[in-house]
Amino acid sequence: MRQQPIFLLLAAVCMMAACTHKKTTAEGEAAVSPIETVKAIYEDLLPRYRIPMMPPDTVESLERKYCSKDWLRRRAKEAEITNKTGEIIGCDYDLWLSAQDWDEKLALCNVLEYKKVGADTAWVKVRLKNFGTRYNVFLTLVHEDGEWRVDDFPYEIDGEWNSPKEFMPK
């Protein structure tokens, strides 16, 4: 009879240890997927878009927080060219929303799917609702410094995929 409580206690300790086990590097990649990463990004950024007078540097700070080193390097070169020439060579719309305007009811409907392009690259499809219309935004993510980072914002026009990154200085 006395062995049963000890066995139950031992089983409970083992289960708790398994549930709180720290992820190894190989398990860590699976622990935070591209989909989980993008959901967290949009949960952070969408409330900022609902503020009537969003500070102008918000999009830039979001890029610094969530984008890859290569993306940030290209954006810096883009800004440098713009400052020298006075011409805006970047996108004339908000890349996170794939829109020029948004309403206060802007909402994340879902992060529907992703496909791994390689071990360190994935595409994620985000479903947003803006001005009552649902539409998709696509993100390319790269695994960098142990986490997924946004590396591009591809979009489709007339059956062809385009990339803002393609038009940025290298």
ChimeraX attribute file (.defattr): number of C-alpha atoms within 10 A of each C-alpha:
attribute: neighborCount
match mode: 1-to-1
recipient: residues
	/A:1	5
	/A:2	6
	/A:3	8
	/A:4	9
	/A:5	10
	/A:6	11
	/A:7	11
	/A:8	11
	/A:9	12
	/A:10	12
	/A:11	12
	/A:12	12
	/A:13	12
	/A:14	11
	/A:15	12
	/A:16	11
	/A:17	11
	/A:18	10
	/A:19	9
	/A:20	8
	/A:21	9
	/A:22	10
	/A:23	11
	/A:24	9
	/A:25	10
	/A:26	8
	/A:27	10
	/A:28	13
	/A:29	16
	/A:30	10
	/A:31	12
	/A:32	13
	/A:33	16
	/A:34	29
	/A:35	22
	/A:36	12
	/A:37	18
	/A:38	21
	/A:39	15
	/A:40	11
	/A:41	17
	/A:42	19
	/A:43	13
	/A:44	12
	/A:45	14
	/A:46	17
	/A:47	13
	/A:48	15
	/A:49	20
	/A:50	15
	/A:51	11
	/A:52	9
	/A:53	8
	/A:54	11
	/A:55	10
	/A:56	8
	/A:57	8
	/A:58	13
	/A:59	17
	/A:60	11
	/A:61	11
	/A:62	14
	/A:63	18
	/A:64	13
	/A:65	13
	/A:66	18
	/A:67	20
	/A:68	21
	/A:69	16
	/A:70	14
	/A:71	18
	/A:72	17
	/A:73	14
	/A:74	16
	/A:75	19
	/A:76	14
	/A:77	14
	/A:78	18
	/A:79	18
	/A:80	12
	/A:81	16
	/A:82	14
	/A:83	11
	/A:84	8
	/A:85	10
	/A:86	10
	/A:87	10
	/A:88	12
	/A:89	14
	/A:90	16
	/A:91	11
	/A:92	10
	/A:93	11
	/A:94	12
	/A:95	18
	/A:96	18
	/A:97	23
	/A:98	18
	/A:99	12
	/A:100	9
	/A:101	10
	/A:102	16
	/A:103	14
	/A:104	13
	/A:105	14
	/A:106	19
	/A:107	21
	/A:108	16
	/A:109	13
	/A:110	15
	/A:111	20
	/A:112	11
	/A:113	13
	/A:114	18
	/A:115	13
	/A:116	14
	/A:117	12
	/A:118	9
	/A:119	8
	/A:120	13
	/A:121	18
	/A:122	22
	/A:123	22
	/A:124	23
	/A:125	19
	/A:126	23
	/A:127	19
	/A:128	20
	/A:129	18
	/A:130	18
	/A:131	12
	/A:132	11
	/A:133	8
	/A:134	13
	/A:135	14
	/A:136	18
	/A:137	19
	/A:138	22
	/A:139	23
	/A:140	23
	/A:141	28
	/A:142	24
	/A:143	19
	/A:144	15
	/A:145	9
	/A:146	11
	/A:147	17
	/A:148	25
	/A:149	26
	/A:150	27
	/A:151	24
	/A:152	21
	/A:153	20
	/A:154	18
	/A:155	17
	/A:156	11
	/A:157	7
	/A:158	5
	/A:159	7
	/A:160	7
	/A:161	9
	/A:162	13
	/A:163	13
	/A:164	13
	/A:165	18
	/A:166	10
	/A:167	13
	/A:168	17
	/A:169	15
	/A:170	12
